[in-house]
């Protein structure tokens, strides 16, 4: 089963939407929580489809998700393929947005994670869409494109991690170079100390020698 597009936030958004539709309550835009601009209330599947396309075109991704999920609820099984296709479009748009941030000059390798996850979601959604019809070349091509994008993002993430490791290695201060003169002097001092300890005899100590007479 394909995971929820957009992570836990997208999952709760769809549960919220389904509950409103089941109860017959107005569905409002996530960008208008006060409900002053009701949208998609009693909308036909065709209206939901067109609203989703318009929101995707305008990069209003939260509104697009509401319209797409409403399409799935109101349209029934006949519209599930188009719903999955649009979910792929939505995930790929999120991938574009996240990738633009991850490729910034100051971005860290972990910034690629949302883009990677969204590319994976897009591929899965378009694969689900392709499975809904006997022949849907556009869905198959899009799934392949998402897989290629996913592979490229993983590669870029690894390259960013390698650059970060190299930068940290270059930033570490090198050990100070050894002074040959001082090193030779210390070696001479140690050698002289060893010779002195072997040849020296304590002062004031006279050896008792046994005599025969």
C-alpha positions in Angstrom: 0.0 0.0 0.0 1.3 3.4 -0.9 2.2 5.6 2.0 0.5 8.9 2.5 1.7 11.8 0.4 3.1 14.6 2.4 3.8 12.6 5.5 1.7 12.7 8.7 0.4 16.1 7.8 -1.1 14.8 4.6 -2.6 11.8 6.3 -4.4 14.0 8.9 -5.6 16.3 6.1 -7.2 13.4 4.3 -8.8 12.1 7.5 -10.2 15.6 8.2 -11.5 15.9 4.7 -13.2 12.4 4.7 -14.9 13.2 8.1 -16.3 16.4 6.8 -17.7 14.7 3.7 -19.2 11.9 5.6 -20.9 14.3 8.0 -22.1 16.5 5.2 -20.2 19.5 6.6 -18.7 22.3 4.5 -15.2 21.6 3.2 -13.0 24.7 3.5 -9.5 25.5 2.2 -6.6 24.8 4.6 -5.5 28.3 3.8 -8.8 29.7 5.2 -9.4 27.8 8.5 -12.1 30.3 9.5 -14.3 28.9 6.7 -15.0 32.3 5.1 -14.3 30.9 1.7 -15.9 27.4 1.4 -14.6 25.3 -1.5 -15.5 22.0 -3.0 -18.8 21.9 -1.0 -21.1 19.5 -2.9 -18.6 19.6 -5.8 -18.9 17.1 -8.6 -15.9 14.9 -9.5 -15.3 17.0 -12.6 -15.2 20.2 -10.5 -12.8 18.6 -8.1 -10.6 17.5 -10.9 -10.5 20.9 -12.5 -9.9 22.6 -9.1 -7.0 20.2 -8.5 -5.4 21.0 -11.8 -5.8 24.7 -11.2 -4.3 24.5 -7.7 -1.3 22.4 -9.1 -0.7 24.9 -11.8 -0.7 27.8 -9.3 1.5 25.8 -6.9 -1.2 25.9 -4.2 -0.3 22.4 -3.1 -2.4 22.3 0.1 -5.5 23.2 -1.9 -4.6 20.7 -4.6 -4.4 17.9 -2.0 -7.9 18.7 -0.7 -9.3 18.8 -4.2 -7.6 15.5 -5.1 -8.8 13.7 -2.0 -12.3 15.1 -2.5 -12.2 13.7 -6.0 -11.4 10.3 -4.7 -14.3 10.4 -2.2 -16.9 11.9 -4.4 -15.9 10.2 -7.7 -15.7 6.6 -6.5 -13.8 3.8 -8.1 -14.1 5.3 -11.6 -12.0 8.3 -10.6 -9.4 6.5 -8.5 -6.9 6.3 -11.4 -7.1 10.0 -12.0 -6.8 10.7 -8.3 -3.6 8.6 -8.1 -2.3 10.3 -11.2 -2.9 13.8 -9.6 -1.4 12.6 -6.4 1.8 11.8 -8.4 1.7 15.3 -9.8 1.3 16.7 -6.3 4.2 14.7 -4.9 6.4 15.6 -7.8 5.6 19.3 -7.3 6.6 18.9 -3.6 9.8 17.2 -4.7 10.6 20.2 -6.9 10.1 22.5 -4.0 12.2 20.5 -1.6 14.9 19.9 -4.1 15.3 23.6 -4.8 15.9 24.2 -1.1 18.3 21.2 -0.8 20.4 22.4 -3.7 21.0 25.8 -2.0 24.6 26.9 -1.3 24.2 26.5 2.5 22.0 23.4 2.5 23.1 20.3 4.5 22.8 16.7 3.2 19.8 16.0 5.4 17.9 18.7 3.5 17.5 16.2 0.6 15.3 13.9 2.7 12.0 15.6 1.9 12.8 15.7 -1.8 13.8 12.0 -1.8 10.6 11.1 0.0 8.4 13.1 -2.3 10.1 11.6 -5.4 9.4 8.1 -4.0 5.8 9.1 -3.3 5.4 10.4 -6.9 6.7 7.2 -8.4 4.4 5.1 -6.2 1.4 7.2 -7.0 2.0 7.1 -10.8 2.5 3.3 -10.6 -0.8 3.0 -8.8 -2.4 5.1 -11.5 -0.9 2.9 -14.3 -2.3 -0.2 -12.5 -5.9 1.3 -12.7 -5.9 1.1 -16.5 -4.9 -1.5 -19.0 -2.7 0.9 -20.9 -1.7 4.3 -19.6 1.6 5.4 -21.2 1.6 8.8 -19.5 1.5 7.2 -16.0 4.2 4.7 -16.8 6.5 7.4 -18.2 5.9 9.6 -15.2 6.7 6.8 -12.9 9.9 6.2 -14.7 10.8 9.9 -14.6 10.2 9.9 -10.8 12.4 6.9 -10.4 15.2 8.7 -12.3 14.7 11.8 -10.3 14.9 9.7 -7.1 18.1 8.1 -8.2 19.6 11.5 -9.0 18.5 13.0 -5.7 20.1 10.1 -3.8 23.3 10.7 -5.7 23.3 14.4 -5.0 22.7 13.7 -1.3 25.7 11.4 -1.2 27.8 14.0 -3.0 26.7 16.7 -0.5 27.6 14.4 2.4 31.1 13.8 0.8 31.6 17.5 0.4 30.7 18.1 4.0 33.1 15.5 5.2 35.9 16.9 3.1 35.1 20.4 4.3 35.3 19.3 7.9 38.6 17.5 7.3 40.1 20.7 5.7 38.9 22.8 8.6 40.8 20.7 11.2 44.0 22.5 12.3 47.1 20.5 11.2 49.6 19.4 13.8 52.5 21.9 14.2 55.7 21.0 12.3 58.6 19.6 14.3 61.6 21.8 14.7 64.7 19.8 13.6 67.1 21.8 15.7 65.1 21.4 18.9 64.5 17.7 18.2 68.2 17.1 17.8 69.0 19.0 20.9 66.5 16.9 23.0 68.0 13.7 21.6 71.5 14.8 22.5 70.4 15.7 26.0 68.8 12.3 26.5 71.9 10.5 25.3 74.2 12.6 27.6 71.9 11.8 30.5 72.1 8.1 29.8 75.9 8.2 29.6 76.1 10.2 32.9 73.9 7.7 34.7 76.0 4.8 33.7 79.5 6.3 34.4 78.8 8.4 37.4 79.5 7.2 40.9 78.0 8.8 44.1 80.3 11.2 45.9 81.6 10.4 49.4 81.2 6.7 49.0 84.4 4.6 49.3 84.5 1.1 48.2 85.5 -1.4 50.9 88.2 -3.6 49.3 89.1 -6.8 51.1 92.9 -7.1 51.7 95.1 -10.1 52.2 97.4 -8.4 54.7 
